[in-house]
Amino acid sequence: SNQGILVSAQICMVHGMAEGARLMLILADISQSTSDSDLTFLVPIVSGVVWNVFVRAGAFDRFVAVITRGRRTPTRCSLLLQQAKYCMGYPRFMAVGAVVLARWCSRNPLIPEGRENMALAVLILFLCEIGEDLVSFSLER
């Protein structure tokens, strides 16, 4: 129905915005860091992966159902959100890709000097997103 499409689009957009905000917060933290060897950005990345796998596998919904003694069960929206997470984690990398492409077209270095940690964080986030999808998919089966 038309209402189902509207709800689906809103759920996907909310998840996409949340993932984009998480990426920007990690990159903002790295840009404020004074040390090049500071790898503290790995903490939110790893905790985000663990949390997303926990939620996607349905463990969070089961946990809440047990705690509330069955009064709160998964809704259609929460099930749709679990499915939307497969495709909506990737659009956040399009903006980063556009910046890299613009730097390449203007013949600038792809990674600004002294910002290697930012590139490393983006690469790790991308690989974690793929790993998260693979783990979640295997747990669903």
GIGI-V497464 format. One record per pair of residues at least 24 apart in sequence whose ideal C-beta (glycine too) atoms are under 8 Angstrom apart, sorted by the first residue. I is the first residue (numbers start at 1). J is the second residue. Records with the same first field share a line. If there is no record, write none. Layout:
BEGIN
I=J ; J
END
This chain:
BEGIN
7=77 ; 80
8=80 ; 84
11=77 ; 80 ; 81 ; 84
12=84 ; 87 ; 88
13=88
15=81 ; 84 ; 85 ; 88 ; 89
16=88 ; 89 ; 91 ; 92
19=88 ; 89 ; 91 ; 92
20=91 ; 92 ; 95
22=48
23=92 ; 93 ; 96 ; 122 ; 125
26=121 ; 125
27=118 ; 121 ; 122
30=115 ; 117 ; 118 ; 121
31=115 ; 118
33=117
36=114 ; 116 ; 117
38=117
39=117
41=117 ; 121
42=124
45=121 ; 124 ; 125 ; 128
46=128
48=128
49=128 ; 131 ; 132
52=85 ; 132 ; 136
53=132 ; 135 ; 136 ; 139
55=82
56=82 ; 85 ; 132 ; 136 ; 139 ; 140
57=136 ; 139 ; 140
58=82
85=136
86=133 ; 136 ; 137
89=129 ; 132 ; 133
90=129
93=122 ; 125 ; 126
96=122
END
